[in-house]
Structures are given as structure tokens and as C-alpha cells.
């Protein structure tokens, strides 16, 4: 008995790897840019609170200096993870998704202080998560279904 295997096309495989590498590079660069902007936003909030608009009746009310420190720390971590994504670091993909999710949460909670910028950062972080989840670095596995002949 012989099993039929789908024809493997090396060009398709290299195209998938190029796509995965491109999306990972995109996510890495966008994460580093988002991190740098979060660092600048954090420094701005720590140094001078009157740059931001304050909302008196907001449910998630923090001192703007606290928000500044939160954005500063998230930004530094995002830059480090972005550098890790540019190198083939196994931890970086999961950490990238996690830090982008935390950036989304932090920007959602600080919407009243800087609404347009928070929405832009939420959208950018959403693209980062998409790029990291769609492009898999280990595309060397077959995409066809496993058969009994594959298990020998």
C-alpha cells in the first residue's frame, strides 16, 4: 500500500517563509515604534501633567503621573520585545502578542486623557497582534493532513 502525498512546491514554501518573515519584521518594527511613542507619552505625562486633558468623572481614574509610568514601562518592554522579534528569539512572538494586548488595555483605559492617540495606538497594536498571529516562524511543517504513511 502506498499513500499519495500532495506535491510539495519549493517555491510555495519559500514564498510562505518570505511572507512570515515579512510580517514578523513588520510586527517588530511597529512594536518598536509603538514602544518608543509610549515611552515619549509616558515621559510627557510624568514631566508635565497639564499636557493632557483631565476628565473628572472617568471610571478608571488614575493620576496622570501614574499613567505616565504605566506607558513608560510598557513602552520600554515593547521596544525590547521588538528587538527580540527582529532576531529569531522563540520567546519574542508570545511576548509581542502579550505586550501589544497590554498596550491596547492601557490605551483603552487612558482614552479620556488622549482620545485620538489612544485609538491610533489601539489600532496599531491590533495590527501587531494580527501580524504575529498570522505569520508563523515554523512554516516547515506540512500543511496537508497526516496519513498512516506519515507516521512511519
Buried (B, 14 or more C-beta within 10 A) or exposed (E): EEEEEEEEEEEEBEEBBEEBBEBBBBBBBBBBBBBBBBBEBBBBBBEEBEEBEEEEEEEEEBEBEEBBBBBBBBBBBBBBBBBBBBEEBEEBBEBBBBBBBBBBBBBEBBBBBBEEBBEBBBEBBBBBBBBBEEBBBEBEEEEEEEEEEEEE
